[in-house]
Amino acid sequence: MKSIALATAGLLLWLSLATPALALFTEVTISDEAEMGREFHEKITKMMPLVEDPMINDYVKSVVERVVAAMPPQPFRVTTTVIRNGSMNAFAVPGGYVYVLTGLLLNLETEDELAAVLCHEMAHVSQRHVAKRMEDMELASLGAYVGLIAGAFLGSGGGDNSRELGQALMVTSQAGAATAFLVYTKANEVEADHVGMNYLVNAGYNPAAMAEVFKIMLDKRWGAATSSSLPSYLSTHPALSERIDYLHTRVKELPAKLMAQRADNDRFLRVQALVRGNLSDSTSSLAYFSSKKPTEFSCLDYMSEGMVLARVKKQAEAAQAFDKALSCGGGDPLVLREAGGFFFSQGNFEKATTLLQQALIRNPEDPLTLFYNARLLGEQKKYPQAISSMERVLKQVPKDSEVHYHLGRLLGESGDLFHAHLHLAYSAFYARDEKQARFHYDKAASQARTPDQKAELKELDDLMHGRGPDQTGSGSKG
């Protein structure tokens, strides 16, 4: 990802060019909300680091879909995005766009709590709180909306680079009006708590989770020097204890059968282990493991610790952690996959092959297992099988730069230079390396001979120049 300075500069430039002439939003229609959400999503996802792991994305999407199924029919198709950012935050914007930051997944304890946050956020959308705030302000433009919403959800709730990005956008987009817009009213928050609680119960989750998650966030706030890592709906209202109290009171009035509802936490814990191992700050993750007693470690903890140790180049300690994970969870395809990937990276192809084959038997469609298997086949110069395996991965994660890169390498080693450069160009494009993308595009162009190859090249050219719909970048060999 480019530096935050470049990212911010790019968004600021877009805002300065994209903001239309004044057209006051005296009434915000559903159509307006859909358009504003789409524009916000397009810009934010181009500048923020998105999570590509299908296991994490599919899990979060499944929780969001479960919540949405418990809501009244909505006028939008819900789109879920996971952002790699340490802030303990999630937010939903008009148009049905839901964003979950990895810091939230790390700091919660159960799926019920994750669902509680999502229910609260979706209640803000279903009750059209943002739209009503815009009508009150008579906000002047779509560009102003995008900047202010970024300031609200990234600036006030964002740690890491998102806070700087949100603040910069807010300053650019009618800073004088921002103060009034950024804060939901207390009435908005109370309504989102109660409507969100209804969604939570209807979705089959434990209703006590909403008060529980607010308590976790309150503890995090008082335990930190700043509340900048908290969601805006907590950090902007000091009366959080009062809200926890009335949620507790409401829960006591619910039937016992509803209190018995509780989600299976297995997938949540697996996703949390992946986030901690691959996507979180390594220093914080190692501190987390250091604080645990040996008797408290699960197989997933050992796996996750091994992943973090590998990231900080403590390979011998990482190998020990993975061996411990295998000794207690050797039948788990996730443990097998991550251990196999580690030993592959260390050049221990024999051990990696055994582990990955076992993982593939247990979960034959897992993209990361297929990815490592393809690279192993490439090391053995079994190019047709390796390419086929990598193409299966690409169908699941068509915009993954690393998958395109390794597929390009395999194709090049097999002698298919056109498709090799085509995929290397896609890889560079999705990694936001315009110069390298152009280099490989030109190389592919010099190799294009057939009408099918020229059509594939045009598809890439259209993507690079923003023409037509966003392509998958599959680069089929045709």
C-alpha positions in Angstrom: 0.0 0.0 0.0 1.2 3.5 -0.8 2.1 5.8 2.1 -0.8 7.5 3.9 0.5 10.8 2.6 0.0 9.7 -1.0 -3.3 8.1 -0.2 -4.6 11.2 1.5 -3.3 13.4 -1.4 -5.1 11.2 -3.9 -8.4 11.5 -2.0 -8.0 15.2 -1.5 -7.4 15.7 -5.2 -10.5 13.6 -6.0 -12.7 15.6 -3.6 -11.5 18.9 -5.1 -12.3 17.7 -8.6 -15.4 15.6 -7.9 -17.4 18.0 -5.7 -20.2 19.4 -7.9 -21.8 22.8 -7.8 -24.0 23.5 -4.9 -27.2 21.5 -4.9 -28.6 21.5 -1.3 -29.8 18.2 0.0 -33.1 19.5 1.5 -34.5 16.0 1.1 -32.2 13.0 0.9 -33.9 10.2 -1.1 -33.1 6.5 -1.1 -31.5 7.0 -4.5 -29.3 9.7 -3.0 -28.2 7.4 -0.2 -27.4 4.6 -2.7 -25.3 7.0 -4.8 -23.5 8.5 -1.9 -22.7 5.1 -0.4 -21.4 3.8 -3.8 -19.1 6.8 -4.2 -17.8 6.5 -0.6 -17.2 2.8 -1.0 -15.3 3.3 -4.3 -12.9 5.9 -2.9 -12.3 4.4 0.5 -11.6 0.9 -0.8 -9.1 2.2 -3.2 -7.2 3.9 -0.4 -7.6 1.7 2.6 -5.8 -1.7 3.0 -8.4 -4.3 2.5 -8.3 -7.9 3.9 -8.0 -10.4 1.1 -8.2 -13.6 3.2 -11.4 -15.4 2.0 -11.8 -17.2 5.4 -12.0 -13.9 7.2 -14.1 -12.1 4.6 -16.6 -15.0 4.2 -17.0 -15.3 8.0 -17.7 -11.5 8.6 -20.0 -11.5 5.6 -22.0 -14.4 7.0 -22.5 -12.6 10.3 -23.6 -9.5 8.5 -26.0 -11.5 6.3 -27.5 -13.2 9.4 -28.1 -9.8 10.9 -29.7 -8.4 7.7 -32.0 -11.4 7.4 -33.4 -10.5 10.8 -34.1 -6.9 9.7 -37.2 -5.6 7.8 -36.6 -5.6 4.0 -34.1 -3.0 3.1 -33.9 -1.0 -0.2 -30.2 -1.7 -0.6 -28.1 -4.8 -1.3 -25.6 -5.0 1.6 -21.9 -5.0 0.8 -19.4 -6.1 3.5 -15.8 -5.0 3.6 -13.1 -5.9 6.1 -10.3 -3.3 6.5 -6.9 -4.0 7.9 -6.7 -1.5 10.7 -6.1 -1.8 14.5 -9.0 0.4 15.5 -11.7 -1.2 17.5 -14.4 -0.1 15.1 -17.1 -1.1 12.6 -19.5 1.2 10.8 -22.2 1.2 8.2 -23.0 4.0 5.8 -26.1 4.8 3.7 -26.5 2.5 0.7 -25.9 -0.7 2.7 -22.1 -0.6 2.9 -20.8 -2.2 6.1 -17.1 -2.0 7.2 -15.5 -4.0 9.9 -11.9 -3.2 11.0 -9.6 -6.0 12.1 -9.1 -4.3 15.5 -12.7 -5.0 16.4 -12.3 -8.7 15.6 -9.2 -8.9 17.9 -10.8 -7.1 20.9 -14.1 -8.9 21.2 -14.6 -12.3 22.8 -17.6 -13.8 21.0 -19.6 -13.8 17.7 -22.6 -12.5 19.7 -20.6 -9.4 20.6 -19.5 -8.9 17.0 -23.2 -9.2 15.9 -24.2 -6.7 18.6 -21.9 -4.0 17.1 -23.2 -4.8 13.6 -26.8 -4.6 14.7 -26.2 -1.2 16.3 -24.6 0.1 13.1 -27.2 -1.4 10.8 -29.9 0.3 13.0 -28.3 3.6 12.2 -28.7 2.8 8.5 -32.2 1.4 8.7 -33.4 4.4 10.7 -31.7 6.7 8.2 -29.9 8.7 10.9 -27.2 10.0 8.5 -29.7 11.0 5.9 -31.7 12.9 8.4 -28.6 14.7 9.7 -27.8 15.7 6.2 -31.3 17.1 5.7 -31.0 19.1 8.9 -27.7 20.5 7.6 -28.8 21.0 4.0 -25.4 19.6 3.1 -24.1 21.1 -0.1 -22.6 18.3 -2.2 -21.9 14.7 -2.7 -18.2 15.4 -2.3 -18.8 17.1 1.0 -20.8 14.0 2.1 -17.9 11.7 1.3 -15.4 13.8 3.2 -17.6 14.2 6.2 -18.6 10.6 6.5 -14.9 9.7 6.3 -14.1 12.1 9.1 -16.9 10.7 11.2 -16.2 7.0 10.8 -12.4 7.1 10.2 -11.4 10.3 12.0 -13.2 9.9 15.2 -13.0 6.2 15.5 -9.8 5.3 13.6 -6.4 4.4 14.8 -3.4 3.8 12.6 -3.5 5.6 9.2 -7.3 5.9 9.1 -7.4 8.6 11.7 -5.1 10.9 9.7 -7.0 10.1 6.5 -10.4 10.8 8.1 -9.2 14.1 9.6 -7.7 15.3 6.3 -10.9 14.5 4.4 -13.0 16.3 7.0 -10.9 19.4 6.7 -11.2 19.4 3.0 -15.0 19.0 3.0 -16.7 21.9 4.7 -14.9 21.8 8.0 -17.2 24.4 9.5 -20.2 22.1 9.1 -18.4 19.0 10.2 -18.7 19.5 13.9 -22.5 19.3 13.7 -22.5 16.4 11.3 -20.0 14.1 12.9 -21.9 13.3 16.1 -25.1 11.2 16.2 -27.6 12.7 18.6 -28.2 11.0 21.8 -31.7 10.2 20.5 -30.1 8.5 17.5 -27.9 6.4 19.8 -30.7 5.3 22.0 -32.8 4.4 19.0 -29.9 2.4 17.4 -29.4 0.6 20.8 -33.0 -0.5 21.0 -33.6 -1.2 17.3 -30.3 -3.0 17.2 -31.3 -5.1 20.2 -34.4 -6.2 18.3 -32.2 -7.2 15.3 -29.8 -9.1 17.6 -32.6 -11.1 19.2 -34.3 -11.8 15.9 -31.0 -13.1 14.4 -30.7 -15.6 17.2 -27.9 -14.0 19.2 -27.7 -13.5 22.9 -29.3 -10.1 23.7 -26.9 -9.6 26.6 -24.1 -9.2 24.1 -24.8 -5.6 23.3 -24.3 -4.4 26.9 -21.3 -6.8 27.1 -19.6 -5.2 24.1 -20.2 -1.7 25.3 -18.6 -2.7 28.7 -15.6 -4.0 26.8 -15.3 -0.8 24.9 -15.8 1.3 28.1 -13.0 -0.7 29.8 -10.7 -0.1 26.8 -11.4 3.6 26.9 -10.6 4.0 30.5 -7.5 1.8 30.1 -6.1 3.9 27.3 -4.5 7.3 27.2 -6.9 8.3 24.4 -10.3 7.3 23.2 -9.3 7.7 19.5 -9.4 4.0 18.9 -13.0 3.8 20.0 -16.1 3.9 17.6 -17.7 7.3 17.4 -20.9 6.1 18.9 -19.0 5.4 22.1 -16.2 8.1 22.2 -18.6 11.0 21.5 -21.1 10.2 24.3 -19.8 10.2 27.9 -23.0 8.6 29.2 -22.1 5.2 28.1 -22.6 3.7 31.6 -26.2 4.9 31.5 -26.7 3.1 28.1 -25.3 -0.1 29.5 -27.6 0.2 32.5 -30.8 0.5 30.4 -29.7 -2.3 28.1 -29.2 -4.5 31.2 -32.7 -3.5 32.4 -34.2 -4.4 29.0 -32.5 -7.8 28.9 -33.9 -8.7 32.3 -37.4 -8.3 30.9 -36.8 -10.8 28.1 -38.0 -14.4 28.2 -35.5 -17.0 29.4 -35.5 -18.8 26.0 -34.0 -15.7 24.4 -31.3 -15.4 27.0 -30.3 -19.0 26.1 -29.5 -18.0 22.5 -25.8 -18.0 21.9 -23.7 -18.3 18.7 -21.3 -21.2 18.0 -17.9 -19.4 18.6 -15.7 -21.8 16.6 -15.5 -19.7 13.4 -15.0 -16.5 15.3 -12.0 -17.9 17.2 -10.5 -19.2 14.1 -10.8 -15.9 12.3 -9.5 -14.1 15.4 -6.4 -16.4 15.3 -5.8 -15.5 11.7 -6.1 -11.8 12.3 -3.8 -11.9 15.3 -1.3 -14.0 13.4 -1.2 -12.3 10.0 -2.8 -8.9 10.2 -2.2 -7.3 13.6 0.7 -5.4 15.0 3.4 -7.9 15.8 4.5 -6.2 19.0 1.0 -6.2 20.4 0.4 -9.8 19.3 3.6 -11.0 21.0 2.7 -9.1 24.1 -0.7 -10.8 24.1 0.9 -14.3 24.0 3.5 -13.4 26.6 0.6 -12.4 29.0 -1.0 -15.9 28.7 -0.2 -18.8 30.9 1.0 -21.9 29.1 -2.1 -23.8 30.4 -4.3 -21.2 28.7 -2.9 -21.8 25.2 -5.2 -23.5 22.7 -4.0 -25.1 19.4 -5.1 -22.0 17.6 -3.0 -19.9 20.0 0.1 -21.9 19.2 -0.6 -21.6 15.5 -1.2 -17.8 15.7 1.9 -17.3 17.8 3.9 -19.2 15.2 2.6 -17.0 12.5 3.6 -13.8 14.4 7.1 -15.2 15.2 7.6 -16.0 11.5 6.7 -12.4 10.6 9.4 -11.1 13.0 12.0 -13.5 11.6 12.2 -15.7 14.7 12.0 -18.8 12.6 13.3 -21.4 15.2 10.7 -20.2 17.8 8.1 -20.2 15.1 8.8 -23.8 14.1 8.5 -24.8 17.8 5.1 -23.0 18.0 3.8 -24.7 14.9 5.0 -28.1 16.1 3.0 -27.5 19.3 0.0 -26.6 17.3 0.3 -29.8 15.2 0.7 -31.9 18.3 -2.7 -30.9 19.7 -4.5 -29.9 16.5 -2.9 -31.9 13.8 -6.3 -32.9 12.4 -7.4 -29.3 11.9 -7.1 -28.2 8.2 -6.4 -24.6 9.3 -3.5 -25.6 11.5 -2.2 -28.0 8.8 -2.4 -25.2 6.2 -0.6 -22.6 8.2 2.1 -25.0 9.4 2.5 -26.3 5.9 2.8 -22.7 4.5 5.4 -21.9 7.2 7.6 -25.0 6.5 7.3 -24.3 2.7 8.7 -20.8 3.3 11.6 -22.4 5.2 12.4 -24.7 2.3 11.3 -27.8 4.1 9.3 -29.0 1.1 9.0 -32.6 2.3 7.3 -31.6 5.5 5.3 -28.9 3.8 4.0 -31.4 1.2 2.8 -33.8 3.8 1.0 -31.2 5.8 -0.6 -29.4 2.8 -1.8 -32.7 1.3 -3.5 -33.5 4.6 -5.1 -30.0 4.7 -6.2 -30.4 1.0 -7.9 -33.7 1.8 -9.8 -32.1 4.7 -10.7 -28.9 2.9 -10.1 -29.3 -0.9 -11.5 -25.9 -1.9 -9.5 -23.8 0.6 -7.8 -21.1 -1.5 -4.7 -20.7 0.6 -4.1 -24.4 0.8 -4.4 -24.5 -3.0 -2.1 -21.6 -3.3 0.7 -23.3 -1.3 0.1 -26.6 -3.1 0.4 -24.8 -6.5 3.8 -23.3 -5.4 5.0 -26.7 -4.3 4.0 -28.2 -7.6 5.9 -25.4 -9.3 9.0 -26.2 -7.3 8.7 -29.8 -8.7 8.3 -28.3 -12.2 4.8 -29.8 -12.5 3.6 -26.7 -14.3 0.2 -27.8 -15.8 -0.9 -29.0 -12.3 0.6 -25.9 -10.6 -1.1 -23.5 -13.0 -4.4 -25.3 -12.7 -4.3 -25.1 -8.9 -3.3 -21.4 -8.9 -6.2 -20.6 -11.3 -8.6 -22.2 -8.9 -7.3 -19.8 -6.3 -7.7 -16.8 -8.6 -11.4 -17.6 -9.1 -11.9 -17.1 -5.4 -9.7 -14.0 -5.0 -9.5 -12.4 -8.4 -8.0 -9.1 -7.2 -5.2 -10.6 -5.0 -1.8 -9.2 -6.2 0.2 -12.1 -4.8 -1.9 -14.8 -6.5 -1.5 -13.0 -9.9 2.3 -12.7 -9.2 2.9 -16.3 -8.6 0.6 -17.4 -11.4 2.6 -15.1 -13.7 5.8 -16.7 -12.5 4.5 -20.2 -13.1 3.3 -19.3 -16.6 6.6 -17.7 -17.4 8.5 -20.8 -16.3 6.2 -23.0 -18.4 7.0 -20.8 -21.5 3.7 -18.9 -21.8 5.2 -15.4 -21.9 2.1 -13.6 -22.9 0.0 -14.7 -19.9 3.0 -14.5 -17.7 3.3 -10.7 -18.3 -0.4 -10.3 -18.3 -0.7 -11.6 -14.8 2.3 -9.8 -13.6 0.7 -6.6 -14.9 -2.5 -7.4 -13.0 -0.3 -8.1 -9.9 1.3 -4.7 -10.1 -2.0 -3.0 -10.8 -3.6 -4.4 -7.7 -0.5 -3.6 -5.7 -0.9 0.0 -7.0 2.4 0.0 -8.8 1.5 1.9 -11.9 5.0 1.9 -13.4 5.5 -1.9 -13.1 1.9 -2.6 -14.3 2.7 -0.5 -17.5 6.0 -2.4 -18.0 4.4 -5.8 -17.9 1.4 -4.6 -20.0 3.8 -3.5 -22.7 5.6 -6.8 -22.5 2.3 -8.7 -22.8 1.4 -6.5 -25.8 4.5 -7.4 -27.6 3.6 -11.1 -27.1 -0.1 -10.8 -28.2 -0.7 -12.8 -31.3 -4.3 -14.3 -31.3 -7.6 -12.4 -31.2 -8.2 -14.0 -27.8 -5.0 -12.6 -26.4 -5.7 -9.2 -27.8 -9.1 -9.3 -26.2 -7.6 -10.2 -22.9 -5.1 -7.3 -23.2 -7.9 -4.9 -23.9 -9.7 -6.1 -20.8 -6.6 -5.2 -18.8 -6.2 -1.9 -20.6 -9.8 -1.0 -19.8 -9.2 -1.8 -16.1 -6.0 0.2 -15.9 -7.7 3.2 -17.5 -10.9 3.0 -15.5 -13.1 2.2 -18.5 -16.2 0.0 -18.1 -17.0 -2.1 -15.0 -14.2 -3.2 -12.6 -12.9 -6.4 -14.2 -12.0 -9.5 -12.2 -8.6 -9.7 -13.8 -8.9 -13.4 -14.3 -6.5 -13.3 -17.3 -7.9 -16.6 -18.6 -5.5 -18.4 -20.9 -8.4 -18.9 -23.3 
